């Protein structure tokens, strides 16, 4: 099972992941366990982190992604997630 979670909204424009990274929550067959998944809207690159005890630790995952250069950008009123500035710029060039 997968659930989409909007992490937090950024004020506007492109910002580091303090903003609006969309994540999938993938639950395992074992109660309370699963993965948080972030996917780049340009290249499809994903980052995952496991959780247990029914407690997805979004804050730690957010910090990991930020350290790896992930960012969110609002384009035409919708949030998009990118694993790098390169992917963000490429996506904007091809879609705006």
N, C-alpha and C positions, 0 to 999 in steps of 0.2 A: 504494500500500500504506500502511496505517496501523497503528501500534503504540501501545498505551496504556502510559504510563510513570508510575508513582507516584513523584513527585519526592522527597519526604521526609515522614515522619510527624511531625505535631505531637504534643505531649505529650497535650493534651486540649482539648476545647472549640473555640471560634472563635479563630483567630489569624491574624496577617498571614502572608504567603506564605512565611515561614520554615518553615511547616507542610507540609501535605499536598496541594498543588495537583496535580491529575491533568492530565497533558498527553498529547496525541496526537502521535506522531511520524509525519509524512507524508513518505515517501521519493519522490523524483522518479525519472524514468526514467534519469537520469544517476547513475552509481555515486557514492555518498558525499554526495549533495546532497539537501536536502529542507527541511522546515519543522517547527518545534515549534509546536504549537497548544494554547492554553488556551481553554476554553469555559465561560461562566457557566451554572450549572445552573438559574438563574431565567429570565433573559431571552434566553439563547442568544448573547449578545455574545461575540465571539472576538478574541483577540490572537494574532498570528503573528510568528515571526522565522525567517529563513532561516539555513541552515548549509551549509557546504561541507567538503571534505576529510574526510568521514565523522566529523565532530566537532560534535555538537549542543552548543552552549554553554549548558547549563542555568543556570549561575550568573548569567550576564549577563541571561538572559531572566527569571529569578527577580527580579533587582533591578529590571528594567524594570516588571514587573507590580506589584511592591510599591510603586514610586513612583506607579503609576496607581491604587492603592487596592484591588487585588485581595486576596482573603482566602480561606482554606479553613475549613470548619466541619464537625465530625463530628456527624451527626444520625442517631440510631438506629443507631449503630455503623458508618455509612458516611460517607466523606469526600465533601463537595460543595464546588464552587468557585464563587465569586461575584465579580463585577467591582466591586461596591460594597457598602457597609453596607446601603444601601436594598434591594438585591436579596437580600442574606442575610436581612434582617428579613422581607421579603415572602414569601420561600420558607418560612421557619419558620412564619409565620402561616398560610399556606395548606396546609402539609403536616404540621404537628405537632399 
